[in-house]
Amino acid sequence: MRSEVRRLISKDRLVICDSLNYIKGFRYELFCIAKEAQTTYAVLYCDANEDTCQWLNMQKDETERYEKNVISELIARFEEPQATNRWDSPLFTIKIGTGDGPVSENDKNLDHCDAVSVPKQVQLPVNEIFTWLTEVGHSSFLHFTQTAPLMSADFLYFLDRITQKVVKSVVDQQRTAVCGDTFAVPNCAESDEKVLFIRRRSVAELSRLRRQFITYMKMHPIEDIDRIAQLFVHYLNANP
């Protein structure tokens, strides 16, 4: 799906990635893809509690339903979008199963779901989303690109070298780490963010994340080279 979004997205085309998108690291990747394409980006969050999700699942044809435990496991793994995260912003949230309104004959058996807010009756903020994608966000993006700081002559060199050191350090330290451990990496002060160990990652996976981070940093260079390692650690922790 990631490759399809990358293939289709452009300044002149609206791409809707209608999927679970429940891992924040994946949403971050989509955000970076949009920035690479120099176009706008937004997140639409369908907010529903587990009871509502289970009820909606039961309304499907029996052959299309998920097992109940699958729904529960997906919810347990779901990383809720936060408007304060740049990769989740702007965040448009619609509530499912929390509205007030008359119940139709077909919806009298909703129990814990309010008829007015089942998916078929939800009013999407289409105008607001469209305005952001085509006007407000586009103007903000142009302003940002026009005022972005120029890369210093040494920036790319240090970006490549520092991220290589971090990847090597992670590969070495994760050999003896247990889930929940944190460890410091080169060029990152003890007081700065540390790598959180959740699982052992391959060199190939870490190299892929490194390339993505470098691509993003080339578009958003920073003047303080000493922060590169800290930002890369933050990126790794955001992609567990």
C-alpha positions as CSV (number, residue, x, y, z in Angstrom):
1,M,0.0,0.0,0.0
2,R,2.8,2.4,0.8
3,S,4.3,1.9,-2.6
4,E,0.9,2.5,-4.3
5,V,0.5,5.8,-2.4
6,R,4.0,6.8,-3.5
7,R,3.2,5.9,-7.1
8,L,-0.1,7.7,-7.3
9,I,0.5,10.8,-5.2
10,S,1.2,14.2,-6.9
11,K,0.5,17.9,-6.5
12,D,-2.4,17.5,-8.9
13,R,-4.0,14.3,-7.6
14,L,-6.0,13.6,-4.4
15,V,-5.1,10.2,-2.9
16,I,-7.3,8.6,-0.2
17,C,-5.5,5.9,1.7
18,D,-8.6,4.1,3.1
19,S,-7.0,1.5,5.4
20,L,-6.6,0.8,9.1
21,N,-3.5,3.0,9.3
22,Y,-3.4,2.1,13.0
23,I,0.4,2.3,13.5
24,K,1.8,5.8,13.9
25,G,5.0,4.8,12.2
26,F,3.1,4.0,9.0
27,R,1.2,7.3,9.2
28,Y,4.6,9.0,9.6
29,E,5.8,7.3,6.4
30,L,2.7,8.5,4.6
31,F,3.4,12.0,5.9
32,C,6.9,11.9,4.6
33,I,5.7,10.6,1.2
34,A,3.4,13.6,0.9
35,K,6.2,16.0,1.8
36,E,8.5,14.4,-0.8
37,A,5.8,14.9,-3.4
38,Q,5.5,18.6,-2.2
39,T,1.8,18.2,-1.6
40,T,-0.6,18.5,1.4
41,Y,-1.7,15.8,3.8
42,A,-4.4,15.3,6.4
43,V,-5.7,12.5,8.7
44,L,-9.4,11.6,9.1
45,Y,-10.0,9.6,12.3
46,C,-13.2,7.6,12.7
47,D,-13.4,7.5,16.5
48,A,-15.5,4.6,17.9
49,N,-15.4,2.5,21.1
50,E,-15.0,-1.3,21.1
51,D,-18.7,-2.0,21.6
52,T,-19.5,0.1,18.5
53,C,-16.8,-1.6,16.5
54,Q,-18.1,-5.1,17.5
55,W,-21.7,-4.1,16.7
56,L,-20.7,-2.8,13.3
57,N,-18.8,-5.9,12.6
58,M,-21.9,-8.0,13.3
59,Q,-23.9,-6.0,10.8
60,K,-21.7,-7.4,8.0
61,D,-22.5,-10.5,6.0
62,E,-21.3,-13.5,8.0
63,T,-18.7,-14.3,5.4
64,E,-17.2,-10.8,5.7
65,R,-17.0,-10.6,9.5
66,Y,-13.9,-10.5,11.6
67,E,-13.6,-12.8,14.6
68,K,-14.4,-10.9,17.8
69,N,-11.0,-11.5,19.2
70,V,-9.4,-10.0,16.1
71,I,-11.4,-6.7,16.6
72,S,-10.2,-6.6,20.2
73,E,-6.6,-7.3,19.2
74,L,-6.7,-4.6,16.6
75,I,-8.0,-2.1,19.1
76,A,-5.3,-3.1,21.6
77,R,-2.6,-2.4,19.0
78,F,-4.2,0.8,17.8
79,E,-2.0,3.9,18.2
80,E,-4.5,6.8,18.4
81,P,-3.6,9.8,16.3
82,Q,-2.7,12.9,18.2
83,A,-3.1,16.4,16.7
84,T,0.1,17.5,18.3
85,N,2.1,15.1,16.1
86,R,3.1,16.6,12.8
87,W,2.3,13.3,11.0
88,D,-1.2,13.3,12.4
89,S,-1.9,17.0,11.7
90,P,-4.3,18.4,10.6
91,L,-6.5,15.8,12.4
92,F,-10.2,15.7,11.5
93,T,-12.1,13.5,14.0
94,I,-15.6,12.1,13.4
95,K,-17.4,10.3,16.3
96,I,-19.1,7.0,15.6
97,G,-21.7,5.9,18.1
98,T,-21.8,9.0,20.3
99,G,-24.3,11.3,18.7
100,D,-27.9,12.1,19.6
101,G,-30.9,11.9,17.3
102,P,-34.0,10.0,16.3
103,V,-33.7,6.2,15.8
104,S,-35.1,4.9,12.6
105,E,-37.1,1.7,12.3
106,N,-34.0,-0.1,10.9
107,D,-31.9,1.0,13.8
108,K,-34.0,0.3,16.9
109,N,-31.8,-2.7,17.9
110,L,-28.7,-0.5,18.1
111,D,-28.5,-0.8,21.9
112,H,-25.1,0.9,22.7
113,C,-24.9,2.7,19.3
114,D,-26.8,5.9,18.6
115,A,-28.6,5.8,15.2
116,V,-27.6,9.3,14.2
117,S,-23.9,8.5,14.3
118,V,-23.7,5.1,12.6
119,P,-21.4,5.4,9.6
120,K,-24.1,5.9,7.0
121,Q,-25.5,8.9,8.9
122,V,-22.3,10.7,9.9
123,Q,-21.7,14.0,8.3
124,L,-18.1,14.3,7.1
125,P,-16.3,17.7,7.3
126,V,-15.8,17.5,3.5
127,N,-15.6,21.3,3.0
128,E,-13.1,21.8,5.8
129,I,-10.8,18.9,4.5
130,F,-11.0,20.1,0.9
131,T,-10.2,23.7,1.9
132,W,-7.2,22.6,3.9
133,L,-5.8,20.3,1.1
134,T,-6.3,22.8,-1.7
135,E,-5.9,26.2,0.0
136,V,-4.8,26.6,3.6
137,G,-2.4,23.7,3.7
138,H,-1.0,24.5,0.2
139,S,-0.3,28.1,1.2
140,S,1.3,27.0,4.4
141,F,3.5,24.5,2.5
142,L,4.6,27.1,0.0
143,H,5.5,29.5,2.8
144,F,7.4,26.8,4.6
145,T,9.4,25.8,1.5
146,Q,10.2,29.4,0.7
147,T,11.6,30.1,4.2
148,A,13.3,26.8,4.9
149,P,16.9,27.2,6.0
150,L,19.6,26.3,3.5
151,M,21.7,23.2,4.2
152,S,25.2,23.9,5.4
153,A,28.1,22.4,3.4
154,D,28.7,19.8,6.1
155,F,25.0,18.9,6.8
156,L,24.7,16.0,4.4
157,Y,28.0,14.6,5.5
158,F,27.1,14.6,9.2
159,L,23.6,13.4,8.5
160,D,24.9,10.3,6.7
161,R,27.7,9.7,9.2
162,I,25.8,10.2,12.4
163,T,22.8,8.0,11.3
164,Q,25.2,5.3,10.3
165,K,26.7,5.3,13.8
166,V,23.3,5.2,15.4
167,V,22.2,2.2,13.3
168,K,25.4,0.3,14.1
169,S,25.0,1.1,17.8
170,V,21.4,-0.2,17.8
171,V,22.4,-3.4,16.0
172,D,25.2,-4.0,18.5
173,Q,23.2,-3.2,21.7
174,Q,20.0,-5.0,20.8
175,R,21.8,-8.4,20.8
176,T,21.7,-8.5,24.6
177,A,18.7,-6.2,25.2
178,V,15.4,-7.4,26.6
179,C,12.0,-5.8,25.9
180,G,11.6,-2.5,27.6
181,D,15.4,-1.7,27.8
182,T,16.6,1.7,26.7
183,F,20.1,2.6,25.5
184,A,22.0,5.6,24.5
185,V,23.6,6.0,21.1
186,P,26.6,8.0,19.8
187,N,26.2,11.7,19.4
188,C,23.2,11.6,21.7
189,A,23.7,13.0,25.2
190,E,22.6,10.9,28.2
191,S,19.9,13.4,29.0
192,D,18.5,13.1,25.5
193,E,16.0,10.6,24.2
194,K,17.2,7.0,24.2
195,V,16.3,4.1,21.9
196,L,13.5,2.1,23.4
197,F,14.0,-1.7,22.7
198,I,10.7,-3.4,21.8
199,R,12.0,-6.1,19.4
200,R,15.1,-7.1,17.5
201,R,15.2,-5.3,14.2
202,S,17.2,-6.4,11.2
203,V,20.0,-4.3,9.6
204,A,17.8,-4.1,6.5
205,E,14.8,-2.6,8.4
206,L,17.0,-0.1,10.3
207,S,18.7,0.9,7.0
208,R,15.3,1.5,5.4
209,L,14.2,3.7,8.4
210,R,17.6,5.5,8.1
211,R,17.0,6.2,4.4
212,Q,13.5,7.5,5.1
213,F,14.8,9.8,7.9
214,I,17.6,11.1,5.6
215,T,15.0,11.9,2.9
216,Y,12.9,13.8,5.4
217,M,15.9,15.7,6.8
218,K,17.0,16.8,3.4
219,M,13.7,18.5,2.9
220,H,13.7,19.9,6.5
221,P,17.4,20.7,7.3
222,I,18.3,21.9,10.7
223,E,21.1,24.3,11.7
224,D,22.0,22.5,14.9
225,I,23.9,19.3,13.7
226,D,24.2,18.1,17.3
227,R,20.4,17.4,17.2
228,I,20.6,14.9,14.3
229,A,21.1,11.8,16.5
230,Q,18.4,12.9,18.9
231,L,15.9,13.4,16.1
232,F,16.8,10.0,14.5
233,V,16.3,8.3,17.9
234,H,12.9,9.9,18.1
235,Y,12.1,8.6,14.6
236,L,13.2,5.1,15.5
237,N,11.0,5.1,18.6
238,A,8.1,6.4,16.6
239,N,8.5,3.3,14.3
240,P,8.6,0.4,16.8
